[in-house]
């Protein structure tokens, strides 16, 4: 879901140009600016799939509403035409045209309304995800001395130092919080002893020979 989380805030622009409040634009210890790619975070956490599914279900529901409205208006027009018979009078023809025109206007209004409702649903999902990620991002910012964290936007950012890119750190912290971070099996004392004692046995055997 590329470009869903991008922001072009004035403070972000000022920070990149000269820092907010006189701080260094990149220095974490000096209260600088960090960037996070929320699209990548959503992708790595699987949230983009969840949001796409939610948007798809919402769109299907809205499409059903639109189809139901179309069917209702079509039936109303057909019923009125059947009432007038095969040879409607000029006045009746005007009534049919008026009904058809009103139906088209109402259809366009409904389409705009449903489109706005779907867009609002998308934005609600985005805002919810951003709010959920804020505590994690804030923790990382506090740990590293960042005073500002902005969403990564290639159209806004001309250059970003690797130290100011915290996307991987946010993903790692979020996975740790969810208890889903893959971890390597711990080295046991027995496995360590095997590695150290085996060469010793070989040396002892060769010395005896």
C-alpha positions in Angstrom: 0.0 0.0 0.0 2.5 2.4 -1.2 2.2 6.2 -0.4 -0.6 5.6 2.2 1.4 6.9 5.1 3.3 9.7 3.5 3.2 13.2 5.1 4.5 16.5 3.8 4.3 18.5 7.0 5.9 21.9 7.3 7.8 20.9 10.4 9.4 18.0 8.5 10.5 20.2 5.7 12.0 22.7 8.1 13.7 20.0 10.0 15.4 18.6 6.9 16.5 22.0 5.8 17.8 23.3 9.1 16.3 21.5 12.0 13.4 22.4 14.2 14.3 24.6 17.1 17.9 25.0 16.0 18.7 21.3 16.3 20.8 19.2 14.0 18.8 17.7 11.1 20.2 14.2 11.5 22.0 14.0 14.9 20.1 11.7 17.2 21.9 12.8 20.3 21.3 16.4 19.4 17.5 16.0 19.0 17.4 15.6 15.3 15.1 14.0 12.8 14.6 10.3 12.0 12.5 8.7 9.2 10.4 5.6 9.2 8.8 3.9 6.1 5.4 3.0 7.5 4.4 1.3 4.2 7.3 -1.1 4.7 6.4 -1.5 8.4 2.9 -2.4 7.5 4.1 -4.9 4.8 6.6 -6.6 7.1 4.0 -6.9 9.9 1.4 -8.2 7.6 -0.9 -5.3 8.3 -1.1 -4.2 4.6 -2.8 -7.5 3.8 -5.2 -7.0 6.6 -6.0 -3.5 5.5 -6.5 -4.6 1.9 -8.9 -7.3 3.0 -10.9 -4.9 5.1 -11.0 -2.4 2.2 -12.1 -5.1 -0.2 -14.9 -6.2 2.1 -16.0 -2.6 2.6 -16.0 -2.1 -1.2 -18.0 -5.2 -1.8 -20.6 -4.1 0.7 -20.9 -0.6 -0.9 -21.1 -2.2 -4.4 -24.1 -4.3 -3.2 -25.8 -1.1 -2.0 -25.2 0.5 -5.4 -26.5 -2.5 -7.2 -29.6 -2.7 -5.0 -30.3 1.0 -5.7 -29.9 0.5 -9.4 -32.2 -2.5 -9.4 -34.8 -0.5 -7.4 -34.7 2.5 -9.7 -34.9 0.2 -12.8 -37.9 -1.6 -11.4 -39.6 1.7 -10.6 -39.1 2.9 -14.1 -40.3 -0.4 -15.7 -43.4 -0.4 -13.4 -44.3 3.1 -14.5 -43.7 2.3 -18.1 -46.0 -0.8 -17.8 -48.6 1.4 -16.1 -48.6 3.8 -19.1 -48.8 0.9 -21.6 -47.3 0.6 -25.0 -48.5 3.9 -26.3 -47.9 6.5 -23.6 -49.2 10.0 -24.1 -46.7 12.9 -24.5 -47.3 13.9 -20.9 -46.6 10.3 -19.7 -43.5 10.3 -21.8 -42.3 13.4 -20.0 -43.0 11.7 -16.7 -40.9 8.7 -17.7 -38.1 11.0 -18.9 -38.3 12.9 -15.6 -38.1 9.6 -13.6 -35.1 8.5 -15.6 -33.4 11.9 -15.1 -34.0 11.8 -11.3 -32.6 8.3 -11.2 -29.4 9.3 -13.0 -28.9 12.2 -10.6 -29.6 10.1 -7.5 -27.2 7.4 -8.9 -24.4 9.9 -9.3 -25.0 11.3 -5.8 -25.0 7.8 -4.3 -21.8 6.9 -6.2 -20.1 10.0 -4.8 -21.3 9.2 -1.3 -20.1 5.6 -1.4 -16.8 6.6 -2.9 -16.3 9.1 0.0 -17.4 6.4 2.5 -14.8 4.0 1.1 -12.1 6.7 1.2 -13.0 7.4 4.8 -12.7 3.8 5.7 -9.3 3.6 4.1 -8.1 6.7 6.1 -9.5 5.3 9.3 -7.5 2.1 8.8 -4.4 4.2 8.1 -4.9 6.4 11.1 -5.5 3.4 13.4 -2.3 1.8 12.2 -0.3 5.0 12.7 -1.7 5.4 16.3 -0.8 1.8 17.1 2.8 2.3 15.9 3.3 5.6 17.7 4.3 4.1 21.1 6.9 1.9 19.5 8.3 4.7 17.4 8.3 7.0 20.4 10.3 4.4 22.4 12.9 4.1 19.7 13.1 7.9 19.3 13.6 8.3 23.1 16.2 5.6 23.2 18.2 7.3 20.4 17.6 10.9 21.2 15.4 11.7 18.2 13.1 14.7 18.7 11.1 14.2 15.5 10.2 11.2 13.4 8.5 11.7 10.1 7.2 9.2 7.5 9.6 8.5 4.7 8.6 10.2 1.5 10.9 10.0 -1.5 9.2 13.1 -3.0 10.2 15.1 0.0 13.4 13.7 1.3 16.5 14.4 -0.8 18.9 12.3 1.3 18.7 10.3 4.5 21.6 9.1 6.4 21.4 5.4 7.3 21.6 6.3 11.0 18.4 8.3 10.7 16.5 5.4 9.1 14.7 3.6 11.9 12.3 1.4 9.8 14.1 -1.9 10.6 14.3 -0.9 14.3 10.5 -0.2 14.4 9.7 -3.5 12.7 12.0 -5.5 15.1 10.6 -3.8 18.2 7.0 -4.4 17.0 7.7 -8.1 16.3 9.3 -8.4 19.8 6.2 -6.8 21.4 4.0 -9.2 19.5 6.2 -12.1 20.5 6.7 -13.2 16.9 10.4 -12.3 16.3 12.3 -15.3 15.1 15.3 -16.0 17.3 18.3 -18.3 17.0 18.4 -21.3 19.4 20.6 -20.5 22.4 24.0 -22.1 22.6 24.0 -24.6 25.5 27.0 -25.4 27.8 27.1 -28.9 26.4 27.4 -27.8 22.8 30.1 -25.4 23.8 32.0 -28.1 25.6 31.8 -30.4 22.6 33.5 -27.9 20.4 36.3 -27.3 22.9 36.9 -30.9 24.1 37.0 -32.6 20.7 40.2 -31.0 19.5 41.8 -31.7 22.9 41.1 -35.4 22.6 42.7 -35.4 19.2 45.8 -33.7 20.5 46.0 -36.1 23.4 45.8 -39.1 21.1 48.4 -37.9 18.7 50.7 -37.1 21.6 50.4 -40.6 22.9 51.3 -42.0 19.6 
